[in-house]
Amino acid sequence: MQTKISYSSLMQERVSCRSFTDEPLSPLHWKALQSFIDAPRELPFGSRTRFTLIDKNPEDHSPEARDTAAGSRGGARLGTYGVIRGARTFIAGMTVSDGDDQALEDYGYAFEQVVLFAESLGLGTCWLGGTFNRGGFAEAAALAHGEIIPCITPVGYPLGKRSLIERVMRTAARSSKRKPWNELFFTKNFNHPIQKDTVGDIEEALRMVQIAPSASNKQPWRIVFDPGSSAFHFYMHTLAGYAGNKLGFKIQRIDMGIAMFHFAQTAVQAGFTGTWSRKDPGVFIPHFPNGQVSYFATWHPDNSGSIGEA
């Protein structure tokens, strides 16, 4: 099911939606979402994630949906501090993490897959990492011992016209702007910005990383391509003093997982499969302003040596 989805098209089409109609999800959409979030999925580092649909008024749904919906039955407060308008249904994602392991990148990898599947159904979504009542959603999602709930997303039918607060937030986040290639992608080391014609058909995978969503649009990913092994080494630019990394976990690790998903899935569509590992290649990292850059993960193609070949 997952391989039939044109993820790169969805990545380009999706925009954050903060204004929704208050109608419940149709039985067809509810069932499709429920099936997708419950399905097992392979993650780069094998961490455990789970997702649940939460509705403010589950009694408005079919009996089948009511059996699977979490929500206001327990009196949970499902607030988003005015950032989201009209939404009644949410997807909450949970994982077990100590805040500095591989679970957060697996979490971002998995949640972006769910978000893009919702996009394929014509549903609106919006990543929320800080602007929601964490306790209320944790209660509704029946958070288990050791689990955390880093992010949620509303899911539903877009209202159509963006609200004033949505327009302000979109402008503030500069969500229509992305860093240029020469600041993100490099060959051999950080002194040589990548030339697009050196990576052949996998160029599209880098372009999908470039447009990936990230908290406050900070775009923490940096990638170094090794022509010898055809490997792509991912690095994270951790911003000094960034409030998003002070939520009890580093939200930019989730951003990195999103970028990894964009890269890997688009590579598959270009005919390249690969695996992820964590073995620092020892590339020299120069000084970066406003923070530090550190090695994160490496994608190794199964068909090594073919990338960039004519």
C-alpha positions in Angstrom: 0.0 0.0 0.0 2.7 2.5 1.0 4.8 1.9 -2.2 1.9 2.9 -4.4 1.8 6.4 -3.0 3.6 9.1 -5.0 5.2 10.7 -2.0 7.2 13.3 -3.9 4.1 14.7 -5.4 2.5 14.9 -2.0 5.6 16.5 -0.5 5.3 19.3 -3.1 1.6 19.8 -2.8 1.2 19.8 1.0 0.9 23.0 2.9 0.1 23.4 6.6 -3.6 23.9 7.3 -4.7 25.8 10.5 -8.3 26.5 9.7 -10.8 23.6 9.4 -14.5 23.0 9.0 -16.0 21.4 12.1 -17.5 18.4 10.2 -16.5 14.9 11.3 -14.3 12.8 9.1 -16.3 10.6 6.8 -16.4 6.9 7.6 -14.3 6.2 4.6 -11.6 8.7 5.6 -11.7 7.5 9.2 -11.2 3.9 8.3 -8.4 4.7 5.8 -6.5 6.7 8.4 -7.1 4.2 11.2 -5.8 1.4 9.0 -2.7 3.3 7.9 -1.7 4.5 11.4 -2.1 1.0 12.8 -0.1 -0.7 10.0 3.5 -1.8 10.9 6.2 0.2 9.2 10.0 -0.2 8.9 11.9 2.7 10.5 15.6 3.5 10.0 16.6 2.5 13.5 13.8 0.2 14.6 12.3 2.4 17.4 8.8 1.9 18.6 6.1 4.5 17.6 2.4 4.4 17.8 -0.4 6.8 16.6 -4.0 7.3 17.6 -6.9 9.2 16.3 -8.4 11.6 18.8 -11.8 13.3 18.3 -13.4 15.9 20.4 -16.8 14.4 19.9 -16.4 10.7 19.1 -20.1 10.0 19.6 -20.8 11.8 16.3 -19.0 9.0 14.4 -20.1 5.5 13.3 -20.1 2.8 16.0 -16.9 1.3 14.4 -15.1 4.7 14.6 -16.3 5.3 18.2 -14.7 2.0 19.2 -11.3 3.3 18.0 -11.5 7.0 18.8 -10.0 8.6 21.8 -11.2 12.0 22.9 -13.4 14.0 25.2 -15.0 10.9 26.7 -12.4 11.1 29.5 -12.8 14.9 29.8 -9.4 15.6 28.2 -8.7 19.2 27.2 -7.7 19.2 23.6 -6.4 22.8 23.3 -4.1 24.3 20.7 -3.9 27.8 22.2 -5.7 29.4 19.3 -3.3 28.3 16.7 -5.7 25.8 15.1 -9.3 26.8 14.3 -12.3 24.5 13.7 -10.4 21.2 14.0 -12.2 18.4 15.9 -10.0 15.5 15.0 -6.3 15.0 15.7 -3.6 12.4 15.2 -1.3 12.1 18.2 2.1 10.3 17.9 3.8 8.6 20.8 7.3 7.1 21.2 9.6 6.0 24.0 12.7 8.2 24.2 15.2 9.5 26.6 15.5 12.6 24.5 18.9 11.8 23.1 18.5 8.5 21.3 17.4 7.4 17.8 13.7 7.3 18.7 13.0 10.9 17.8 14.3 10.6 14.2 12.3 7.4 13.7 9.3 9.3 15.1 9.7 12.1 12.6 10.2 9.6 9.8 7.0 7.7 10.7 4.9 10.8 11.5 5.7 12.5 8.2 4.6 9.3 6.4 1.2 9.5 8.2 0.9 13.2 7.5 1.5 12.7 3.8 -1.0 9.8 3.7 -3.6 12.2 5.1 -2.6 14.6 2.3 -3.3 11.8 -0.2 -6.9 11.7 1.1 -7.3 15.4 0.6 -7.2 16.1 4.3 -5.5 19.1 5.9 -2.8 18.7 8.6 -0.4 20.9 10.6 2.6 19.7 12.6 2.4 21.0 16.2 5.3 20.5 18.5 4.8 23.1 21.2 1.4 24.8 20.8 -0.9 22.2 22.2 -2.1 21.1 25.6 0.3 18.3 26.1 -1.4 17.0 29.3 -4.8 16.9 27.7 -3.6 15.0 24.6 -1.6 12.7 26.7 -4.7 11.8 28.7 -6.8 11.3 25.6 -4.1 9.1 24.0 -3.7 7.0 27.1 0.0 7.7 27.3 1.8 4.6 28.5 4.6 4.5 31.1 7.8 5.7 29.4 6.1 7.2 26.4 6.2 10.9 25.4 4.0 12.7 22.9 6.3 15.1 21.1 3.9 16.2 18.3 0.3 16.1 17.1 -1.5 17.2 14.0 -5.1 18.2 13.4 -6.6 16.3 10.5 -9.8 17.3 8.7 -11.3 19.3 5.9 -9.6 22.6 5.2 -11.9 25.6 5.6 -10.5 27.1 2.4 -9.6 30.7 3.2 -6.7 31.1 5.6 -7.4 33.0 8.8 -5.5 36.1 9.8 -3.5 34.2 12.4 -2.6 31.5 9.8 -1.3 34.1 7.4 0.7 35.8 10.1 2.2 32.5 11.3 3.0 31.4 7.8 4.8 34.7 7.1 6.6 34.6 10.4 7.9 31.1 9.8 8.9 32.1 6.2 7.4 28.7 5.3 7.4 29.5 1.6 11.2 30.1 1.7 14.0 27.5 1.8 17.7 27.7 2.1 19.6 27.5 -1.2 21.4 24.3 -2.2 24.9 25.7 -1.6 24.0 26.0 2.1 22.5 22.6 2.5 24.2 20.0 0.2 27.9 19.3 -0.3 30.3 16.9 -2.0 33.1 15.2 -0.1 33.3 17.9 2.5 31.7 21.2 3.6 33.9 23.2 1.4 32.4 22.1 -1.9 28.7 22.7 -2.5 27.1 19.9 -4.5 26.7 20.2 -8.2 23.3 18.9 -9.3 24.6 17.1 -12.3 26.9 14.9 -10.2 24.0 13.0 -8.4 21.9 12.0 -11.4 18.4 10.9 -10.8 18.7 11.1 -7.0 18.8 14.9 -7.3 15.0 14.9 -6.8 15.6 13.3 -3.4 17.7 16.2 -2.3 15.1 18.6 -3.6 12.5 17.0 -1.5 14.8 17.4 1.5 15.1 21.0 0.7 11.3 21.6 0.9 10.7 19.3 3.9 8.8 20.9 6.8 10.7 21.7 10.0 9.9 23.5 13.3 10.0 27.2 12.8 11.3 26.5 9.3 14.8 26.2 10.7 15.9 23.5 8.2 18.6 21.9 10.4 19.7 19.3 7.8 23.1 19.4 6.0 24.1 16.6 3.6 27.6 15.6 2.4 27.7 13.3 -0.7 30.6 10.8 -0.9 31.1 10.1 -4.7 33.3 7.1 -3.9 30.7 5.1 -1.9 27.6 6.9 -3.2 26.7 7.4 0.4 24.9 10.5 1.7 25.9 11.7 5.2 23.3 13.6 7.1 24.4 16.3 9.6 22.3 18.4 12.0 22.7 22.1 12.6 21.7 22.5 16.2 20.8 26.1 16.8 22.2 27.8 20.0 19.4 28.7 22.4 16.6 27.6 20.1 13.5 27.3 22.2 12.2 24.4 20.2 14.9 22.2 21.6 13.8 23.0 25.2 10.6 21.0 25.3 12.2 18.0 27.1 13.5 16.7 23.8 15.3 18.1 20.7 12.6 18.9 18.2 15.2 19.3 15.5 15.9 15.5 15.8 12.3 15.1 14.6 13.0 17.5 11.8 15.9 15.3 10.8 13.7 12.2 10.7 11.3 14.1 8.4 14.2 15.0 6.0 15.4 11.3 6.1 11.9 10.2 5.1 11.7 12.7 2.2 15.1 11.5 1.0 14.6 7.8 1.2 11.1 7.7 -0.2 12.0 9.9 -3.2 15.1 7.8 -3.8 13.0 4.7 -4.0 10.8 6.4 -6.6 14.0 7.1 -8.6 15.0 3.5 -8.4 17.4 3.6 -5.5 16.9 1.5 -2.4 19.2 1.9 0.6 19.8 1.5 4.3 20.6 3.8 7.2 23.5 3.5 9.6 25.3 5.6 12.2 29.0 5.5 11.6 30.7 8.9 11.5 32.7 9.2 8.3 35.1 11.7 9.9 34.4 14.6 7.5 35.9 17.8 8.9 33.2 20.1 10.2 34.1 23.8 10.0 32.7 26.4 12.3 29.0 27.2 11.6 27.5 30.4 13.0 24.7 30.4 15.6 25.2 26.8 16.7 27.0 23.6 15.8 26.9 21.0 13.2 27.2 17.3 14.1 27.1 14.0 12.3 23.7 12.4 12.3 23.2 9.4 10.0 24.2 7.9 6.7 22.2 6.6 3.8 23.9 3.8 1.9 22.5 2.8 -1.6 22.1 -0.9 -2.2 23.1 -0.3 -5.8 26.4 1.4 -4.8 28.4 3.2 -7.5 25.4 3.9 -9.8 24.5 7.3 -8.4 25.6 10.0 -10.8 26.5 7.7 -13.5 25.3 8.5 -17.0 
